[in-house]
Amino acid sequence: LGQIWSGFGIYSNNFIFALTMATATQYQTRFAPRDWSTANLVMSSSAERQRGTSYDTRQKSQQLRDLTENKTRWTQHDTETKLQDRVTDIDSWKDTLETTLRDTENEINALNDCKNRTELAFEVKALPMDVVLECLSLREQRVSIDLVRDEVEAELNKELDVIEGIRVLLSQKVSEGFDQLCVLQDVHQMLHADITDKLSALDIDKECSDMCNTSGTISLQADSTRIKKGIVTPATWDNFSTYNTLKSQEEMRKSQKLREAMNHTIQQTNSDLETQWRATNYAFRRRIHEMEEAKNELGWQKNNTENEIAAMQSEIEGLSQSIAEKLPPMMVAQTRLENRTYRPNVELCRDQPQYNMVNEVVQIHGSQQVLSGKLDVSEQTLATLQRTLQRINNDIAVKTNSLQLDNQCMKVREKLQEHPKADVLIRGDISQFMAPPEETKPTEEK
């Protein structure tokens, strides 16, 4: 039947065409009843055929509309779902990055505080160094035999070396802390930029997710499917934030280790300095004790020497008096001998009195010689004693000067007792320099 209708349709089309041409060429053409019936039949069949075609077209169009509508709705729903998932992913990363950013800020503050404490520990080491240099300068004023390289000088030089080493070490830690702070600041800026981008993307995707077909902000866009320069893949996007997070965590771990090292350095350097400070003070006390003993010994020697000088002076006076007392007997004996030389004639006899007088003169002269020799020896001994006394007095003056200098050094070193301790520095209480409690002061050692 379809083939018949198809053939009939071709025939009818040709017939209509011919009829139209005939009408055009001959306006008054007459048709036969058969032609009229055929024309009516052709018109009816053509109308029915066109209606069938229209019906098929309408059915297919309806199916196509339903299909495209469902497809469009599903695609739009899938896009909205993907946008919501994307918003969730961005929001999750934003929360992770914000947490990491807060941790980074806390670590930056902690490292900065630790660096400040280390800088303070470096600065307060200037006082011990000034004290040591002042002590060394004061002890250079020692004179004579007391200008020795004693244990005190060795301990002072060792303390100076310890302080210089501490300052170098603390300066190195401060430099490391500054470098790490710069790295953390770079990481902080990187995280902040990533979070800012995430917030912008989140606002855009939320706005896109909230759009619907009746939104007032929608419009047709030119070339909206273009691929913008710089676009990245989801893996690259995820790896970027992952790298920022891992980089921040790694630098925070490095910062924490550095803070531990800085705190340990502060504690260790303060401990080393306090140990050396105690050793130097002990050397000072022992040296002062030795000099006091030496000075006391010199004072005892001075007293005995002065007593001996007084005794020797008394003895010299006695010798001089004894020598002087021998002069009258000598004069008597010599006068007697001289007078007896004037005896006349045979009376000028060398009798026993003559022999006794001669012996008396010789004996008195011998006593004078012996006493004069002893007087010379005594005077030489007195001069030696006086020179010894002068040396003792000079040495006492030297010891007194040295004692005054070392005691002055001990007073200067009392400034170190006002040093902030290591635990004060680590607790962060750096508002003032507190003197150590009484029980922490070094005990006097004999």
C-alpha positions in Angstrom: 0.0 0.0 0.0 2.8 2.3 0.8 4.4 1.7 -2.6 1.0 2.3 -4.3 0.6 5.6 -2.4 4.2 6.5 -3.3 3.7 5.9 -7.0 0.3 7.6 -6.9 2.0 10.6 -5.2 4.5 10.9 -8.0 1.8 10.7 -10.6 -0.3 13.3 -8.8 2.6 15.6 -8.6 3.2 15.4 -12.2 -0.5 15.8 -12.9 -0.7 19.0 -10.9 2.3 20.3 -12.5 0.9 19.6 -16.0 -2.4 21.1 -15.0 -0.8 24.2 -13.7 1.1 24.6 -16.9 -2.0 24.0 -19.0 -3.9 26.6 -17.0 -1.1 29.1 -17.5 -1.0 28.5 -21.3 -4.6 28.3 -21.8 -6.8 30.0 -19.3 -10.0 28.6 -20.6 -8.9 24.9 -20.6 -11.7 22.4 -19.8 -11.1 19.2 -17.9 -12.9 15.9 -18.1 -14.8 14.6 -15.1 -12.2 11.9 -14.8 -9.5 14.5 -14.4 -11.5 16.3 -11.9 -12.0 13.1 -9.8 -8.4 12.3 -10.1 -7.4 15.8 -9.0 -9.6 15.5 -5.9 -8.2 12.1 -5.2 -4.6 13.4 -5.5 -5.4 16.3 -3.3 -6.8 14.1 -0.6 -4.0 11.6 -0.8 -1.4 14.4 -0.7 -3.0 16.0 2.4 -3.1 12.7 4.1 0.5 12.0 3.2 1.6 15.4 4.4 -0.3 15.0 7.7 1.4 11.6 8.2 4.7 13.2 7.5 3.9 16.0 9.9 2.7 13.5 12.5 6.0 11.6 12.2 7.9 14.8 12.4 6.0 15.9 15.5 6.6 12.6 17.2 10.2 12.6 16.4 10.5 16.3 17.5 8.7 15.5 20.7 11.1 12.6 21.3 14.0 14.8 20.5 12.8 17.6 22.8 12.3 15.1 25.6 15.7 13.6 24.9 17.5 17.0 24.8 15.6 18.3 27.8 16.5 15.3 29.8 20.1 15.4 28.6 20.3 19.1 29.3 18.8 18.7 32.8 21.1 15.8 33.5 24.2 17.6 32.2 23.2 20.7 34.2 22.6 18.5 37.3 25.9 16.7 36.8 27.7 20.1 36.4 26.1 21.4 39.6 27.1 18.2 41.4 30.7 18.6 40.1 30.7 22.2 41.1 29.5 21.3 44.6 32.2 18.7 44.8 34.7 21.2 43.6 33.4 23.7 46.2 33.8 21.0 48.9 37.4 20.2 47.7 38.3 23.9 47.6 36.8 24.5 51.0 38.6 21.4 52.4 41.9 22.7 51.0 41.1 26.2 52.3 40.6 24.8 55.8 43.8 22.8 55.6 45.7 25.8 54.3 44.3 28.1 57.0 45.2 25.7 59.7 48.7 25.4 58.3 48.9 29.2 58.0 47.9 29.6 61.7 50.5 27.0 62.7 53.1 28.8 60.5 52.2 32.2 62.1 52.5 30.6 65.6 55.9 29.1 64.7 57.0 32.5 63.3 56.1 34.2 66.6 57.8 31.4 68.6 60.9 31.6 66.5 61.0 35.3 66.6 60.7 35.3 70.4 63.5 32.7 70.6 65.6 34.8 68.3 65.0 37.8 70.5 66.0 35.8 73.6 69.2 34.6 71.8 70.0 38.2 70.8 69.5 39.3 74.5 71.7 36.4 75.6 74.3 37.7 73.1 74.0 41.3 74.3 74.2 40.5 78.0 77.6 38.7 77.4 79.0 42.2 76.8 79.0 42.8 80.6 81.1 39.7 81.4 83.5 40.6 78.7 83.8 44.2 80.0 84.4 42.8 83.5 87.1 40.4 82.3 88.9 43.0 80.3 88.7 45.5 83.2 90.1 42.8 85.6 93.0 42.1 83.2 93.6 45.8 82.8 93.7 46.3 86.6 96.1 43.4 87.1 98.5 44.9 84.6 99.1 47.6 87.2 100.9 45.1 89.4 104.6 45.8 89.8 107.9 44.1 90.4 107.8 40.5 91.4 104.0 40.4 91.7 103.6 40.9 87.9 103.4 37.1 87.3 101.4 34.9 85.0 99.5 33.3 87.9 96.5 31.0 87.9 94.1 34.1 88.1 95.5 35.4 84.9 95.1 32.0 83.2 91.5 31.7 84.4 90.7 35.3 83.3 92.1 34.5 79.8 90.2 31.3 79.7 87.0 33.2 80.7 87.6 35.7 78.0 88.0 32.8 75.5 84.8 31.2 76.8 82.9 34.5 76.4 84.2 35.1 72.9 83.3 31.6 71.9 79.8 32.0 73.4 79.2 35.3 71.5 80.3 33.6 68.2 78.0 30.7 68.8 75.0 32.9 69.8 75.7 35.2 66.9 75.6 32.1 64.6 72.3 31.0 66.1 70.8 34.5 65.7 71.8 34.4 62.0 70.3 31.0 61.5 67.1 32.2 63.2 66.9 35.2 61.0 67.4 33.0 57.8 64.8 30.6 59.0 62.4 33.5 59.7 62.8 34.7 56.2 62.0 31.2 54.9 58.9 31.0 57.1 57.8 34.4 55.9 58.1 33.2 52.3 56.1 30.1 53.2 53.6 32.3 54.9 53.2 34.5 51.9 52.9 31.5 49.7 50.1 30.0 51.9 48.4 33.3 52.1 48.4 33.7 48.3 47.1 30.2 47.9 44.3 30.8 50.4 43.4 34.1 48.7 43.2 32.3 45.4 41.1 29.5 47.0 38.7 32.1 48.4 38.3 33.8 45.0 37.8 30.4 43.3 35.4 29.4 46.1 33.3 32.5 45.6 33.2 32.0 41.9 32.3 28.4 42.1 29.6 29.0 44.7 28.1 31.7 42.6 28.2 29.3 39.6 26.7 26.5 41.7 23.9 28.7 42.8 23.0 29.8 39.2 19.8 28.5 37.7 17.9 29.0 34.5 16.0 31.9 36.0 19.0 33.8 37.5 19.3 37.4 36.5 23.0 37.3 36.0 23.1 34.7 33.2 23.7 35.7 29.6 25.3 34.4 26.4 29.0 34.7 26.4 31.4 34.9 23.4 33.7 31.9 23.1 33.0 30.7 26.6 34.5 27.3 25.8 37.9 28.7 25.1 41.0 27.3 27.0 42.5 30.2 28.9 46.3 30.5 29.0 47.7 29.2 32.2 45.0 26.6 32.9 46.2 23.6 34.8 45.0 20.0 35.4 43.3 19.0 38.7 46.4 16.9 39.6 48.6 20.0 39.2 46.1 22.0 41.2 46.1 19.4 44.0 49.9 19.0 43.9 50.4 22.8 44.3 48.5 23.0 47.6 50.0 19.7 48.7 53.5 21.1 48.1 52.7 24.4 49.9 51.4 22.4 52.9 54.3 19.9 53.0 56.8 22.8 52.5 55.3 24.7 55.4 55.3 21.6 57.7 58.9 20.9 56.8 60.1 24.4 57.5 58.1 24.4 60.8 59.9 21.2 61.8 63.2 22.8 60.9 62.2 25.9 62.9 61.3 23.8 66.0 64.6 22.0 65.8 66.4 25.4 65.5 64.4 26.7 68.5 65.5 23.7 70.6 69.1 24.2 69.5 68.9 27.9 70.4 67.4 27.2 73.8 70.0 24.5 74.4 72.7 26.9 73.3 71.5 29.6 75.7 71.4 27.1 78.6 74.7 25.5 77.8 76.5 28.9 77.3 75.1 30.3 80.5 76.2 27.1 82.3 79.7 27.2 80.8 80.0 30.9 81.7 78.9 30.4 85.3 81.2 27.4 85.7 84.2 29.5 84.4 83.1 32.5 86.5 83.2 30.3 89.7 86.6 28.9 88.7 88.0 32.4 88.2 86.5 33.6 91.5 88.0 30.6 93.3 91.4 31.4 91.7 91.0 35.1 92.8 90.2 34.1 96.4 93.1 31.6 96.6 95.5 34.2 95.2 94.3 36.8 97.6 94.7 34.3 100.4 98.3 33.6 99.3 99.2 37.3 99.0 97.7 37.9 102.4 99.8 35.1 103.9 102.9 36.5 102.1 102.1 40.0 103.3 101.6 38.7 106.9 104.9 36.8 106.7 106.6 40.0 105.5 105.0 42.0 108.3 106.4 39.4 110.8 109.8 39.6 109.2 109.6 43.4 109.3 108.8 43.5 113.0 111.6 41.0 113.8 114.1 42.9 111.6 113.1 46.2 113.2 113.7 44.6 116.6 117.0 43.3 115.5 118.0 46.6 114.1 117.1 48.3 117.4 119.1 45.6 119.3 122.1 46.0 116.9 122.0 49.8 117.3 122.0 49.3 121.0 124.9 46.9 120.7 126.8 49.4 118.5 126.2 52.1 121.1 127.5 49.7 123.8 130.6 48.9 121.7 131.3 52.6 121.1 130.9 53.3 124.8 133.2 50.4 125.7 135.8 51.6 123.3 135.4 55.1 124.7 135.7 53.7 128.2 139.1 52.1 127.3 140.6 55.5 126.7 141.0 56.7 130.3 142.8 53.5 131.5 145.1 53.8 128.4 145.8 57.4 129.3 146.6 56.5 132.9 148.9 53.7 131.9 150.7 55.7 129.3 151.0 58.7 131.6 152.5 56.5 134.3 155.0 55.0 131.9 155.9 58.5 130.7 156.3 59.9 134.2 158.5 57.0 135.3 160.9 57.7 132.5 162.0 60.7 134.5 163.3 58.7 137.5 166.9 59.7 138.2 170.0 57.6 137.7 169.8 54.1 139.0 166.2 54.6 140.0 165.3 54.3 136.3 164.8 50.6 136.9 162.8 48.3 134.7 161.0 46.9 137.6 157.9 44.8 137.9 155.6 47.8 137.9 157.2 48.8 134.6 156.4 45.4 133.1 152.9 45.6 134.4 152.3 49.0 132.9 153.6 48.0 129.5 151.4 44.9 129.6 148.5 47.1 130.6 149.0 49.4 127.6 149.3 46.4 125.3 146.2 44.8 126.8 144.1 47.9 126.6 145.3 48.6 123.0 144.4 45.0 122.0 140.9 45.4 123.6 140.4 48.6 121.6 141.4 46.9 118.4 139.1 44.0 119.0 136.2 46.3 120.0 136.8 48.5 116.9 136.7 45.4 114.7 133.5 44.2 116.3 132.1 47.7 115.9 132.8 47.6 112.2 131.2 44.2 111.8 128.2 45.4 113.8 127.8 48.5 111.7 128.0 46.4 108.5 125.4 44.1 109.9 123.2 47.0 110.8 123.5 48.4 107.3 122.6 45.0 105.9 119.6 44.8 108.2 118.5 48.3 107.2 118.7 47.3 103.5 116.8 44.2 104.2 114.1 46.2 106.0 113.9 48.5 103.0 113.4 45.6 100.7 110.8 44.1 103.0 108.9 47.5 103.1 109.1 47.7 99.3 107.8 44.1 99.0 105.0 44.9 101.4 104.0 47.9 99.3 104.0 45.7 96.2 101.9 43.1 98.0 99.5 45.8 99.3 99.1 47.2 95.8 98.5 43.7 94.4 95.9 42.9 97.1 94.1 46.2 96.5 94.0 45.5 92.7 92.7 41.9 93.2 90.1 43.1 95.8 89.0 45.8 93.3 88.7 43.1 90.7 86.5 41.1 93.0 84.2 44.1 93.5 84.1 44.6 89.8 83.1 40.9 89.3 80.2 41.3 91.7 78.4 42.9 88.7 78.1 39.4 87.2 75.9 38.3 90.0 73.2 40.5 88.5 73.2 38.4 85.3 69.9 36.9 84.0 70.1 33.1 84.4 69.5 30.7 81.6 66.0 29.6 82.8 64.9 33.3 83.0 65.9 33.8 79.4 64.2 30.6 78.2 61.0 31.5 80.1 61.0 34.7 78.1 61.0 37.0 81.2 63.4 39.5 79.7 61.9 42.7 81.0 64.5 43.2 83.6 67.8 41.9 84.8 67.2 40.0 88.1 69.9 39.2 90.5 70.2 35.5 91.3 68.7 34.2 94.5 70.9 34.0 97.5 71.2 30.2 97.4 72.6 30.3 93.8 75.5 32.5 94.6 78.9 30.8 94.7 80.0 29.8 98.1 83.3 31.0 99.5 86.0 28.5 99.1 89.2 28.5 101.2 
